[in-house]
Amino acid sequence: MTAHSEPLDSVLATVGETPLVRVHAAPDAVPVYAKVESFNPGASVKDRIGRYMLEAMLDRGDLAPGGTVVEPTAGNTGIGMAIAAGQLDLEAVFVVPEKFSVEKQRLMAALGAEIVTTPTDDGIPGAIDRAYDIAAERENAVVPEQFSNPLNVEAHYETTAPEVFDALDGAVGAVVAGVGTAGTLMGLARYAREQDPAIHVVAVEPEGSEFATLLGGDSDDRDYLIEGIGTHDPERNELFDPDLVDEVRQVSDRAAHAELKRLATEEGHLVGSSAGAASVAARRVAEAIDGGEIDAPADSVATVFPDSSERYLSKDIYGSFEDWSEHT
Ligand code: PMP
């Protein structure tokens, strides 16, 4: 199928149907394929939930026509939701911790959204609390709340996952994806388990993040630079279901940064640090399948590259590791 070969009525129709592209630095016997989500109109995977969640909430009557959405976000969800809100005649307010990239805030504002920043030290939990305070003060305002709303998972179960499986004719041995809200991975995992319960499901997080503790593993709680994935407050994430995950793999900032640079120079991909982390983990999983350490029902690994490096140029993402560390 050729996606978007007909004239389209709205930019919302360009969300999804992104290409699945082979990652070449992986064993020949176990190819790795990445869903390149920067092909979405807001240039990230989050356009999918922006459209899906707002349309579903309007359909169900959970959101009044002409109402306001107030959403805590690291930025990409804000951009995706701002596109959808604009086309669906809704107002949008986004609550963003200060540390996230300035490009994202400018793009949300360009799309007509109002931006409220919260202190970096309060993290995402601080942004979530603030979003509920703002919604309580305004009329017809709701918090879609990507961190707890099952519609986030459903968006990926209904779109991302079938696209991946169709492109590979169902021959998927493992799915590997970074976890922020965990919506992407949970949608993929639910779909994968329905196709074949033996498909190996891997969550990817930065070293220093603590999703690993939800599977009984250890993690030292410390800061990390990779943007868009990880948590310091795993209990607060309501979507991550440990029963759907075989393992959590942690990737260092240094390895993710080296990989996003390699992906640009060797494979022509302009991707952010969470894609670098996903790629490192997916390649390790492919090697483990190749070496017989992981038993998978097919010799292939599917992963997701969530966004583009253009979003992080202000953070010197293509500088040395030290330059990037200093600006991130
Ligand atoms: N990478 C980036 C750059 C993101 O913005 C996000 C969303 N926070 C993710 C990965 C993780 O996606 P999810 O929230 O579906 O787990």
py3Dmol code that shows the C-alpha trace and the ligand (Angstrom):
import py3Dmol

protein = """\
ATOM      1  CA  MET A   1       0.000   0.000   0.000  1.00  0.00           C
ATOM      2  CA  THR A   2       1.246   3.504  -0.812  1.00  0.00           C
ATOM      3  CA  ALA A   3       0.346   5.816   2.028  1.00  0.00           C
ATOM      4  CA  HIS A   4      -1.120   9.231   1.237  1.00  0.00           C
ATOM      5  CA  SER A   5      -1.166   8.874  -2.542  1.00  0.00           C
ATOM      6  CA  GLU A   6      -4.551  10.684  -2.804  1.00  0.00           C
ATOM      7  CA  PRO A   7      -5.240  14.386  -2.138  1.00  0.00           C
ATOM      8  CA  LEU A   8      -6.036  14.809   1.566  1.00  0.00           C
ATOM      9  CA  ASP A   9      -8.536  17.056   3.299  1.00  0.00           C
ATOM     10  CA  SER A  10      -6.533  17.925   6.417  1.00  0.00           C
ATOM     11  CA  VAL A  11      -3.076  17.549   7.887  1.00  0.00           C
ATOM     12  CA  LEU A  12      -4.625  15.161  10.416  1.00  0.00           C
ATOM     13  CA  ALA A  13      -4.953  12.621   7.604  1.00  0.00           C
ATOM     14  CA  THR A  14      -1.150  12.543   7.339  1.00  0.00           C
ATOM     15  CA  VAL A  15      -0.712  11.132  10.866  1.00  0.00           C
ATOM     16  CA  GLY A  16       0.603   7.558  10.833  1.00  0.00           C
ATOM     17  CA  GLU A  17       1.502   5.175   7.974  1.00  0.00           C
ATOM     18  CA  THR A  18       5.152   6.061   8.581  1.00  0.00           C
ATOM     19  CA  PRO A  19       7.909   4.065   6.873  1.00  0.00           C
ATOM     20  CA  LEU A  20       9.549   1.029   8.456  1.00  0.00           C
ATOM     21  CA  VAL A  21      13.253   1.147   7.611  1.00  0.00           C
ATOM     22  CA  ARG A  22      15.972  -1.441   8.121  1.00  0.00           C
ATOM     23  CA  VAL A  23      18.777  -0.602  10.577  1.00  0.00           C
ATOM     24  CA  HIS A  24      21.864  -1.971   8.898  1.00  0.00           C
ATOM     25  CA  ALA A  25      24.258  -2.252  11.820  1.00  0.00           C
ATOM     26  CA  ALA A  26      22.604  -5.465  13.025  1.00  0.00           C
ATOM     27  CA  PRO A  27      23.250  -9.159  12.367  1.00  0.00           C
ATOM     28  CA  ASP A  28      22.270 -10.197   8.811  1.00  0.00           C
ATOM     29  CA  ALA A  29      20.410 -13.187  10.206  1.00  0.00           C
ATOM     30  CA  VAL A  30      18.259 -11.066  12.546  1.00  0.00           C
ATOM     31  CA  PRO A  31      17.368  -7.790  10.828  1.00  0.00           C
ATOM     32  CA  VAL A  32      16.255  -4.779  12.861  1.00  0.00           C
ATOM     33  CA  TYR A  33      13.525  -2.505  11.475  1.00  0.00           C
ATOM     34  CA  ALA A  34      12.656   0.943  12.808  1.00  0.00           C
ATOM     35  CA  LYS A  35       9.365   2.790  12.442  1.00  0.00           C
ATOM     36  CA  VAL A  36      10.557   6.291  11.535  1.00  0.00           C
ATOM     37  CA  GLU A  37       8.061   8.534  13.289  1.00  0.00           C
ATOM     38  CA  SER A  38       9.569  11.862  12.224  1.00  0.00           C
ATOM     39  CA  PHE A  39       7.509  11.369   9.033  1.00  0.00           C
ATOM     40  CA  ASN A  40       4.419  12.484  10.963  1.00  0.00           C
ATOM     41  CA  PRO A  41       3.250  16.114  10.428  1.00  0.00           C
ATOM     42  CA  GLY A  42       4.515  17.264  13.847  1.00  0.00           C
ATOM     43  CA  ALA A  43       7.623  15.128  13.309  1.00  0.00           C
ATOM     44  CA  SER A  44       7.104  12.715  16.200  1.00  0.00           C
ATOM     45  CA  VAL A  45       5.313   9.544  17.297  1.00  0.00           C
ATOM     46  CA  LYS A  46       3.121  11.691  19.549  1.00  0.00           C
ATOM     47  CA  ASP A  47       1.059  13.021  16.636  1.00  0.00           C
ATOM     48  CA  ARG A  48      -0.645   9.645  16.764  1.00  0.00           C
ATOM     49  CA  ILE A  49      -1.949  10.082  20.304  1.00  0.00           C
ATOM     50  CA  GLY A  50      -2.722  13.774  19.768  1.00  0.00           C
ATOM     51  CA  ARG A  51      -5.155  12.892  17.010  1.00  0.00           C
ATOM     52  CA  TYR A  52      -6.436   9.612  18.433  1.00  0.00           C
ATOM     53  CA  MET A  53      -7.064  10.801  21.995  1.00  0.00           C
ATOM     54  CA  LEU A  54      -8.820  14.065  21.087  1.00  0.00           C
ATOM     55  CA  GLU A  55     -11.026  12.476  18.425  1.00  0.00           C
ATOM     56  CA  ALA A  56     -12.009   9.658  20.802  1.00  0.00           C
ATOM     57  CA  MET A  57     -12.690  12.059  23.693  1.00  0.00           C
ATOM     58  CA  LEU A  58     -14.906  14.222  21.477  1.00  0.00           C
ATOM     59  CA  ASP A  59     -16.742  11.113  20.215  1.00  0.00           C
ATOM     60  CA  ARG A  60     -17.367   9.863  23.727  1.00  0.00           C
ATOM     61  CA  GLY A  61     -18.466  13.259  24.994  1.00  0.00           C
ATOM     62  CA  ASP A  62     -15.552  13.415  27.461  1.00  0.00           C
ATOM     63  CA  LEU A  63     -14.547  16.672  25.817  1.00  0.00           C
ATOM     64  CA  ALA A  64     -17.054  19.370  24.850  1.00  0.00           C
ATOM     65  CA  PRO A  65     -16.867  20.889  21.339  1.00  0.00           C
ATOM     66  CA  GLY A  66     -14.888  24.119  21.589  1.00  0.00           C
ATOM     67  CA  GLY A  67     -13.460  22.986  24.948  1.00  0.00           C
ATOM     68  CA  THR A  68      -9.879  23.205  26.230  1.00  0.00           C
ATOM     69  CA  VAL A  69      -7.281  20.483  26.702  1.00  0.00           C
ATOM     70  CA  VAL A  70      -4.607  20.994  29.359  1.00  0.00           C
ATOM     71  CA  GLU A  71      -1.803  18.457  29.031  1.00  0.00           C
ATOM     72  CA  PRO A  72       1.488  17.840  30.875  1.00  0.00           C
ATOM     73  CA  THR A  73       4.143  17.074  28.250  1.00  0.00           C
ATOM     74  CA  ALA A  74       7.858  16.941  27.557  1.00  0.00           C
ATOM     75  CA  GLY A  75       6.944  18.627  24.284  1.00  0.00           C
ATOM     76  CA  ASN A  76       6.260  16.134  21.527  1.00  0.00           C
ATOM     77  CA  THR A  77       2.776  15.340  22.828  1.00  0.00           C
ATOM     78  CA  GLY A  78       2.121  19.062  22.995  1.00  0.00           C
ATOM     79  CA  ILE A  79       3.036  19.475  19.336  1.00  0.00           C
ATOM     80  CA  GLY A  80       0.935  16.493  18.253  1.00  0.00           C
ATOM     81  CA  MET A  81      -1.991  17.538  20.408  1.00  0.00           C
ATOM     82  CA  ALA A  82      -1.709  21.181  19.294  1.00  0.00           C
ATOM     83  CA  ILE A  83      -2.044  20.095  15.655  1.00  0.00           C
ATOM     84  CA  ALA A  84      -5.115  18.000  16.480  1.00  0.00           C
ATOM     85  CA  ALA A  85      -6.655  20.633  18.781  1.00  0.00           C
ATOM     86  CA  GLY A  86      -6.291  23.306  16.100  1.00  0.00           C
ATOM     87  CA  GLN A  87      -8.011  21.182  13.462  1.00  0.00           C
ATOM     88  CA  LEU A  88     -10.757  20.038  15.849  1.00  0.00           C
ATOM     89  CA  ASP A  89     -11.554  23.588  17.051  1.00  0.00           C
ATOM     90  CA  LEU A  90     -10.288  23.055  20.585  1.00  0.00           C
ATOM     91  CA  GLU A  91      -8.087  25.281  22.765  1.00  0.00           C
ATOM     92  CA  ALA A  92      -4.829  23.813  24.081  1.00  0.00           C
ATOM     93  CA  VAL A  93      -2.647  24.585  27.113  1.00  0.00           C
ATOM     94  CA  PHE A  94       0.582  22.630  27.658  1.00  0.00           C
ATOM     95  CA  VAL A  95       2.484  22.334  30.917  1.00  0.00           C
ATOM     96  CA  VAL A  96       6.165  21.685  30.207  1.00  0.00           C
ATOM     97  CA  PRO A  97       9.040  21.240  32.689  1.00  0.00           C
ATOM     98  CA  GLU A  98      11.668  23.907  31.894  1.00  0.00           C
ATOM     99  CA  LYS A  99      14.465  21.464  31.016  1.00  0.00           C
ATOM    100  CA  PHE A 100      12.834  20.275  27.785  1.00  0.00           C
ATOM    101  CA  SER A 101      14.003  21.685  24.469  1.00  0.00           C
ATOM    102  CA  VAL A 102      13.075  25.222  23.481  1.00  0.00           C
ATOM    103  CA  GLU A 103      12.329  24.107  19.902  1.00  0.00           C
ATOM    104  CA  LYS A 104       9.377  22.096  21.170  1.00  0.00           C
ATOM    105  CA  GLN A 105       7.935  25.042  23.096  1.00  0.00           C
ATOM    106  CA  ARG A 106       8.254  27.325  20.062  1.00  0.00           C
ATOM    107  CA  LEU A 107       6.497  24.827  17.817  1.00  0.00           C
ATOM    108  CA  MET A 108       3.612  24.366  20.269  1.00  0.00           C
ATOM    109  CA  ALA A 109       3.217  28.142  20.438  1.00  0.00           C
ATOM    110  CA  ALA A 110       3.366  28.421  16.630  1.00  0.00           C
ATOM    111  CA  LEU A 111       0.459  25.982  16.459  1.00  0.00           C
ATOM    112  CA  GLY A 112      -1.600  28.316  18.627  1.00  0.00           C
ATOM    113  CA  ALA A 113      -1.187  26.660  22.019  1.00  0.00           C
ATOM    114  CA  GLU A 114      -0.584  28.357  25.356  1.00  0.00           C
ATOM    115  CA  ILE A 115       2.566  27.174  27.176  1.00  0.00           C
ATOM    116  CA  VAL A 116       3.048  27.070  30.963  1.00  0.00           C
ATOM    117  CA  THR A 117       6.478  26.020  32.247  1.00  0.00           C
ATOM    118  CA  THR A 118       7.145  24.309  35.578  1.00  0.00           C
ATOM    119  CA  PRO A 119      10.452  23.965  37.494  1.00  0.00           C
ATOM    120  CA  THR A 120      12.802  21.259  36.211  1.00  0.00           C
ATOM    121  CA  ASP A 121      13.196  19.941  39.771  1.00  0.00           C
ATOM    122  CA  ASP A 122       9.472  19.141  40.003  1.00  0.00           C
ATOM    123  CA  GLY A 123       9.812  16.886  36.933  1.00  0.00           C
ATOM    124  CA  ILE A 124       6.864  15.441  35.045  1.00  0.00           C
ATOM    125  CA  PRO A 125       4.883  14.845  38.305  1.00  0.00           C
ATOM    126  CA  GLY A 126       5.035  18.611  38.933  1.00  0.00           C
ATOM    127  CA  ALA A 127       3.716  19.275  35.422  1.00  0.00           C
ATOM    128  CA  ILE A 128       0.881  16.756  35.885  1.00  0.00           C
ATOM    129  CA  ASP A 129      -0.249  18.379  39.159  1.00  0.00           C
ATOM    130  CA  ARG A 130      -0.115  21.846  37.620  1.00  0.00           C
ATOM    131  CA  ALA A 131      -2.165  20.732  34.607  1.00  0.00           C
ATOM    132  CA  TYR A 132      -4.986  19.569  36.912  1.00  0.00           C
ATOM    133  CA  ASP A 133      -4.868  22.896  38.808  1.00  0.00           C
ATOM    134  CA  ILE A 134      -5.161  24.866  35.550  1.00  0.00           C
ATOM    135  CA  ALA A 135      -8.006  22.664  34.247  1.00  0.00           C
ATOM    136  CA  ALA A 136      -9.923  23.187  37.500  1.00  0.00           C
ATOM    137  CA  GLU A 137      -9.762  26.969  37.011  1.00  0.00           C
ATOM    138  CA  ARG A 138     -11.112  26.984  33.432  1.00  0.00           C
ATOM    139  CA  GLU A 139     -14.476  26.220  31.972  1.00  0.00           C
ATOM    140  CA  ASN A 140     -14.878  23.136  29.764  1.00  0.00           C
ATOM    141  CA  ALA A 141     -11.251  22.149  30.363  1.00  0.00           C
ATOM    142  CA  VAL A 142     -10.045  18.560  30.642  1.00  0.00           C
ATOM    143  CA  VAL A 143      -6.670  16.894  31.113  1.00  0.00           C
ATOM    144  CA  PRO A 144      -6.311  14.067  28.552  1.00  0.00           C
ATOM    145  CA  GLU A 145      -3.387  12.822  30.728  1.00  0.00           C
ATOM    146  CA  GLN A 146      -1.239  10.692  28.494  1.00  0.00           C
ATOM    147  CA  PHE A 147       0.403   9.079  31.546  1.00  0.00           C
ATOM    148  CA  SER A 148      -2.791   7.360  32.700  1.00  0.00           C
ATOM    149  CA  ASN A 149      -5.259   7.446  29.784  1.00  0.00           C
ATOM    150  CA  PRO A 150      -5.741   4.007  28.150  1.00  0.00           C
ATOM    151  CA  LEU A 151      -6.486   5.861  24.878  1.00  0.00           C
ATOM    152  CA  ASN A 152      -2.726   6.482  24.649  1.00  0.00           C
ATOM    153  CA  VAL A 153      -2.081   2.710  24.489  1.00  0.00           C
ATOM    154  CA  GLU A 154      -5.083   2.201  22.226  1.00  0.00           C
ATOM    155  CA  ALA A 155      -3.722   4.713  19.685  1.00  0.00           C
ATOM    156  CA  HIS A 156      -0.633   2.524  19.219  1.00  0.00           C
ATOM    157  CA  TYR A 157      -2.570  -0.755  19.407  1.00  0.00           C
ATOM    158  CA  GLU A 158      -4.852   0.478  16.618  1.00  0.00           C
ATOM    159  CA  THR A 159      -2.259   2.196  14.397  1.00  0.00           C
ATOM    160  CA  THR A 160       1.485   1.755  15.113  1.00  0.00           C
ATOM    161  CA  ALA A 161       1.324  -1.967  15.890  1.00  0.00           C
ATOM    162  CA  PRO A 162      -0.723  -3.189  12.892  1.00  0.00           C
ATOM    163  CA  GLU A 163       1.397  -1.013  10.589  1.00  0.00           C
ATOM    164  CA  VAL A 164       4.580  -2.724  11.869  1.00  0.00           C
ATOM    165  CA  PHE A 165       3.143  -6.244  11.698  1.00  0.00           C
ATOM    166  CA  ASP A 166       1.611  -5.723   8.256  1.00  0.00           C
ATOM    167  CA  ALA A 167       4.879  -4.372   6.848  1.00  0.00           C
ATOM    168  CA  LEU A 168       6.706  -7.485   8.104  1.00  0.00           C
ATOM    169  CA  ASP A 169       3.922  -9.914   7.164  1.00  0.00           C
ATOM    170  CA  GLY A 170       3.610 -10.798  10.839  1.00  0.00           C
ATOM    171  CA  ALA A 171       7.200 -12.111  11.074  1.00  0.00           C
ATOM    172  CA  VAL A 172       8.217 -10.216  14.227  1.00  0.00           C
ATOM    173  CA  GLY A 173      10.477 -11.890  16.801  1.00  0.00           C
ATOM    174  CA  ALA A 174      10.815  -9.023  19.249  1.00  0.00           C
ATOM    175  CA  VAL A 175       9.447  -5.533  19.815  1.00  0.00           C
ATOM    176  CA  VAL A 176      11.769  -3.018  21.452  1.00  0.00           C
ATOM    177  CA  ALA A 177      10.703   0.514  22.371  1.00  0.00           C
ATOM    178  CA  GLY A 178      11.610   3.324  24.725  1.00  0.00           C
ATOM    179  CA  VAL A 179       9.190   3.987  27.574  1.00  0.00           C
ATOM    180  CA  GLY A 180       8.092   7.447  28.666  1.00  0.00           C
ATOM    181  CA  THR A 181       4.356   7.151  29.198  1.00  0.00           C
ATOM    182  CA  ALA A 182       4.856   3.568  27.895  1.00  0.00           C
ATOM    183  CA  GLY A 183       1.937   4.068  25.488  1.00  0.00           C
ATOM    184  CA  THR A 184       3.991   3.112  22.425  1.00  0.00           C
ATOM    185  CA  LEU A 185       5.411  -0.079  23.951  1.00  0.00           C
ATOM    186  CA  MET A 186       2.160  -1.186  25.589  1.00  0.00           C
ATOM    187  CA  GLY A 187       0.217  -0.774  22.329  1.00  0.00           C
ATOM    188  CA  LEU A 188       2.859  -2.778  20.469  1.00  0.00           C
ATOM    189  CA  ALA A 189       3.072  -5.394  23.228  1.00  0.00           C
ATOM    190  CA  ARG A 190      -0.676  -5.963  23.513  1.00  0.00           C
ATOM    191  CA  TYR A 191      -0.965  -6.404  19.771  1.00  0.00           C
ATOM    192  CA  ALA A 192       2.158  -8.595  19.604  1.00  0.00           C
ATOM    193  CA  ARG A 193       0.983 -10.910  22.393  1.00  0.00           C
ATOM    194  CA  GLU A 194      -2.313 -11.420  20.573  1.00  0.00           C
ATOM    195  CA  GLN A 195      -0.420 -12.488  17.434  1.00  0.00           C
ATOM    196  CA  ASP A 196       1.985 -14.758  19.325  1.00  0.00           C
ATOM    197  CA  PRO A 197       2.556 -14.758  23.106  1.00  0.00           C
ATOM    198  CA  ALA A 198       6.198 -15.791  22.526  1.00  0.00           C
ATOM    199  CA  ILE A 199       7.145 -12.486  20.874  1.00  0.00           C
ATOM    200  CA  HIS A 200       9.865 -10.971  23.067  1.00  0.00           C
ATOM    201  CA  VAL A 201       8.903  -7.548  24.464  1.00  0.00           C
ATOM    202  CA  VAL A 202      11.629  -5.155  25.608  1.00  0.00           C
ATOM    203  CA  ALA A 203      11.238  -1.779  27.333  1.00  0.00           C
ATOM    204  CA  VAL A 204      14.133   0.648  26.881  1.00  0.00           C
ATOM    205  CA  GLU A 205      15.049   3.296  29.437  1.00  0.00           C
ATOM    206  CA  PRO A 206      18.093   5.451  30.206  1.00  0.00           C
ATOM    207  CA  GLU A 207      20.567   4.309  32.867  1.00  0.00           C
ATOM    208  CA  GLY A 208      19.402   6.118  36.005  1.00  0.00           C
ATOM    209  CA  SER A 209      15.696   5.667  35.224  1.00  0.00           C
ATOM    210  CA  GLU A 210      13.593   3.256  37.269  1.00  0.00           C
ATOM    211  CA  PHE A 211      11.114   1.317  35.161  1.00  0.00           C
ATOM    212  CA  ALA A 212      13.417  -1.688  35.757  1.00  0.00           C
ATOM    213  CA  THR A 213      12.263  -1.795  39.398  1.00  0.00           C
ATOM    214  CA  LEU A 214       8.721  -2.648  38.226  1.00  0.00           C
ATOM    215  CA  LEU A 215      10.085  -5.982  36.973  1.00  0.00           C
ATOM    216  CA  GLY A 216      11.946  -6.567  40.221  1.00  0.00           C
ATOM    217  CA  GLY A 217      15.282  -5.291  38.876  1.00  0.00           C
ATOM    218  CA  ASP A 218      17.680  -2.757  40.347  1.00  0.00           C
ATOM    219  CA  SER A 219      18.305   0.761  39.202  1.00  0.00           C
ATOM    220  CA  ASP A 220      20.273   3.586  40.727  1.00  0.00           C
ATOM    221  CA  ASP A 221      18.160   6.696  40.619  1.00  0.00           C
ATOM    222  CA  ARG A 222      20.155   9.417  38.861  1.00  0.00           C
ATOM    223  CA  ASP A 223      19.792  12.065  36.212  1.00  0.00           C
ATOM    224  CA  TYR A 224      20.143  11.280  32.536  1.00  0.00           C
ATOM    225  CA  LEU A 225      20.267  13.287  29.320  1.00  0.00           C
ATOM    226  CA  ILE A 226      18.256  11.110  26.922  1.00  0.00           C
ATOM    227  CA  GLU A 227      15.034  13.061  26.292  1.00  0.00           C
ATOM    228  CA  GLY A 228      11.512  11.617  26.183  1.00  0.00           C
ATOM    229  CA  ILE A 229      11.955   8.278  27.966  1.00  0.00           C
ATOM    230  CA  GLY A 230      12.542   7.106  31.539  1.00  0.00           C
ATOM    231  CA  THR A 231      11.062   7.929  34.931  1.00  0.00           C
ATOM    232  CA  HIS A 232      12.114   8.700  38.486  1.00  0.00           C
ATOM    233  CA  ASP A 233       8.620   7.904  39.691  1.00  0.00           C
ATOM    234  CA  PRO A 234       7.690   4.487  38.229  1.00  0.00           C
ATOM    235  CA  GLU A 235       4.720   3.926  40.554  1.00  0.00           C
ATOM    236  CA  ARG A 236       3.053   7.002  39.094  1.00  0.00           C
ATOM    237  CA  ASN A 237       3.021   5.547  35.575  1.00  0.00           C
ATOM    238  CA  GLU A 238      -0.327   3.812  35.248  1.00  0.00           C
ATOM    239  CA  LEU A 239       0.135   2.452  31.722  1.00  0.00           C
ATOM    240  CA  PHE A 240       3.313   0.369  32.103  1.00  0.00           C
ATOM    241  CA  ASP A 241       2.118  -3.222  32.625  1.00  0.00           C
ATOM    242  CA  PRO A 242       5.010  -5.452  33.781  1.00  0.00           C
ATOM    243  CA  ASP A 243       3.067  -8.562  32.687  1.00  0.00           C
ATOM    244  CA  LEU A 244       3.428  -7.460  29.053  1.00  0.00           C
ATOM    245  CA  VAL A 245       7.193  -6.877  29.277  1.00  0.00           C
ATOM    246  CA  ASP A 246       9.882  -9.590  29.182  1.00  0.00           C
ATOM    247  CA  GLU A 247      12.779  -7.325  30.106  1.00  0.00           C
ATOM    248  CA  VAL A 248      13.835  -3.727  30.665  1.00  0.00           C
ATOM    249  CA  ARG A 249      17.093  -2.753  28.988  1.00  0.00           C
ATOM    250  CA  GLN A 250      18.967   0.296  30.158  1.00  0.00           C
ATOM    251  CA  VAL A 251      21.100   2.343  27.761  1.00  0.00           C
ATOM    252  CA  SER A 252      23.701   4.901  28.833  1.00  0.00           C
ATOM    253  CA  ASP A 253      23.567   8.512  27.639  1.00  0.00           C
ATOM    254  CA  ARG A 254      26.947   7.968  26.013  1.00  0.00           C
ATOM    255  CA  ALA A 255      25.841   4.902  24.039  1.00  0.00           C
ATOM    256  CA  ALA A 256      22.596   6.580  22.897  1.00  0.00           C
ATOM    257  CA  HIS A 257      24.494   9.684  21.798  1.00  0.00           C
ATOM    258  CA  ALA A 258      27.126   7.685  19.880  1.00  0.00           C
ATOM    259  CA  GLU A 259      24.338   5.727  18.178  1.00  0.00           C
ATOM    260  CA  LEU A 260      22.297   8.768  17.095  1.00  0.00           C
ATOM    261  CA  LYS A 261      25.471  10.182  15.531  1.00  0.00           C
ATOM    262  CA  ARG A 262      26.189   6.849  13.841  1.00  0.00           C
ATOM    263  CA  LEU A 263      22.621   6.658  12.557  1.00  0.00           C
ATOM    264  CA  ALA A 264      23.144  10.054  10.872  1.00  0.00           C
ATOM    265  CA  THR A 265      26.575   9.430   9.340  1.00  0.00           C
ATOM    266  CA  GLU A 266      26.109   5.782   8.364  1.00  0.00           C
ATOM    267  CA  GLU A 267      22.374   5.367   7.801  1.00  0.00           C
ATOM    268  CA  GLY A 268      21.093   8.868   6.976  1.00  0.00           C
ATOM    269  CA  HIS A 269      18.661   9.088   9.907  1.00  0.00           C
ATOM    270  CA  LEU A 270      18.224  12.414  11.713  1.00  0.00           C
ATOM    271  CA  VAL A 271      16.831  11.165  15.018  1.00  0.00           C
ATOM    272  CA  GLY A 272      16.700  12.219  18.670  1.00  0.00           C
ATOM    273  CA  SER A 273      18.383  10.587  21.658  1.00  0.00           C
ATOM    274  CA  SER A 274      15.482   8.256  22.506  1.00  0.00           C
ATOM    275  CA  ALA A 275      15.814   6.778  18.997  1.00  0.00           C
ATOM    276  CA  GLY A 276      19.548   6.347  19.647  1.00  0.00           C
ATOM    277  CA  ALA A 277      18.699   4.416  22.825  1.00  0.00           C
ATOM    278  CA  ALA A 278      16.054   2.303  21.058  1.00  0.00           C
ATOM    279  CA  SER A 279      18.487   1.476  18.264  1.00  0.00           C
ATOM    280  CA  VAL A 280      21.235   0.381  20.669  1.00  0.00           C
ATOM    281  CA  ALA A 281      18.815  -1.844  22.574  1.00  0.00           C
ATOM    282  CA  ALA A 282      17.230  -3.284  19.404  1.00  0.00           C
ATOM    283  CA  ARG A 283      20.658  -4.197  18.035  1.00  0.00           C
ATOM    284  CA  ARG A 284      21.592  -5.887  21.330  1.00  0.00           C
ATOM    285  CA  VAL A 285      18.346  -7.863  21.278  1.00  0.00           C
ATOM    286  CA  ALA A 286      18.994  -8.917  17.662  1.00  0.00           C
ATOM    287  CA  GLU A 287      22.465 -10.101  18.661  1.00  0.00           C
ATOM    288  CA  ALA A 288      20.999 -12.047  21.579  1.00  0.00           C
ATOM    289  CA  ILE A 289      18.454 -13.722  19.273  1.00  0.00           C
ATOM    290  CA  ASP A 290      21.261 -14.475  16.803  1.00  0.00           C
ATOM    291  CA  GLY A 291      23.413 -15.928  19.606  1.00  0.00           C
ATOM    292  CA  GLY A 292      20.573 -18.083  20.946  1.00  0.00           C
ATOM    293  CA  GLU A 293      20.323 -16.246  24.298  1.00  0.00           C
ATOM    294  CA  ILE A 294      16.794 -15.062  23.506  1.00  0.00           C
ATOM    295  CA  ASP A 295      14.227 -17.469  22.105  1.00  0.00           C
ATOM    296  CA  ALA A 296      12.065 -15.558  19.634  1.00  0.00           C
ATOM    297  CA  PRO A 297       9.379 -16.867  17.283  1.00  0.00           C
ATOM    298  CA  ALA A 298      10.895 -15.046  14.261  1.00  0.00           C
ATOM    299  CA  ASP A 299      14.342 -13.750  13.328  1.00  0.00           C
ATOM    300  CA  SER A 300      13.573 -10.030  13.296  1.00  0.00           C
ATOM    301  CA  VAL A 301      13.335  -7.094  15.694  1.00  0.00           C
ATOM    302  CA  ALA A 302      11.004  -4.109  15.375  1.00  0.00           C
ATOM    303  CA  THR A 303      11.692  -0.803  17.081  1.00  0.00           C
ATOM    304  CA  VAL A 304      10.544   2.825  16.959  1.00  0.00           C
ATOM    305  CA  PHE A 305      12.508   6.012  16.246  1.00  0.00           C
ATOM    306  CA  PRO A 306      10.215   8.520  18.022  1.00  0.00           C
ATOM    307  CA  ASP A 307      11.436  11.891  16.732  1.00  0.00           C
ATOM    308  CA  SER A 308      13.950  14.007  14.836  1.00  0.00           C
ATOM    309  CA  SER A 309      17.290  15.497  15.875  1.00  0.00           C
ATOM    310  CA  GLU A 310      16.236  18.857  14.402  1.00  0.00           C
ATOM    311  CA  ARG A 311      14.250  19.267  17.602  1.00  0.00           C
ATOM    312  CA  TYR A 312      17.483  19.241  19.634  1.00  0.00           C
ATOM    313  CA  LEU A 313      19.944  21.300  17.599  1.00  0.00           C
ATOM    314  CA  SER A 314      19.900  23.981  20.319  1.00  0.00           C
ATOM    315  CA  LYS A 315      21.293  21.300  22.645  1.00  0.00           C
ATOM    316  CA  ASP A 316      24.236  20.616  20.359  1.00  0.00           C
ATOM    317  CA  ILE A 317      23.028  17.076  19.797  1.00  0.00           C
ATOM    318  CA  TYR A 318      25.644  16.474  17.072  1.00  0.00           C
ATOM    319  CA  GLY A 319      28.483  17.961  19.125  1.00  0.00           C
ATOM    320  CA  SER A 320      30.876  15.873  21.216  1.00  0.00           C
ATOM    321  CA  PHE A 321      29.342  14.013  24.133  1.00  0.00           C
ATOM    322  CA  GLU A 322      30.733  16.702  26.437  1.00  0.00           C
ATOM    323  CA  ASP A 323      29.136  19.529  24.372  1.00  0.00           C
ATOM    324  CA  TRP A 324      25.786  17.746  24.344  1.00  0.00           C
ATOM    325  CA  SER A 325      26.018  17.045  28.100  1.00  0.00           C
ATOM    326  CA  GLU A 326      26.735  20.685  28.794  1.00  0.00           C
ATOM    327  CA  HIS A 327      23.692  21.938  26.867  1.00  0.00           C
ATOM    328  CA  THR A 328      21.184  19.255  27.793  1.00  0.00           C
TER     329      THR A 328
END
"""
ligand_1 = """\
16
PMP
N 10.879 9.496 22.679
C 10.482 10.773 22.702
C 11.365 11.804 22.075
C 9.284 11.127 23.331
O 8.895 12.425 23.364
C 8.504 10.122 23.939
C 7.247 10.493 24.665
N 7.496 11.026 25.951
C 8.962 8.795 23.903
C 10.140 8.531 23.245
C 8.252 7.683 24.615
O 7.013 7.342 24.110
P 5.878 6.834 25.097
O 5.403 8.025 25.888
O 4.813 6.306 24.192
O 6.437 5.802 26.004
"""
view = py3Dmol.view(width=600, height=400)
view.addModel(protein, "pdb")
view.setStyle({"model": 0}, {"cartoon": {"style": "trace"}})
view.addModel(ligand_1, "xyz")
view.setStyle({"model": 1}, {"stick": {}})
view.zoomTo()
view.show()
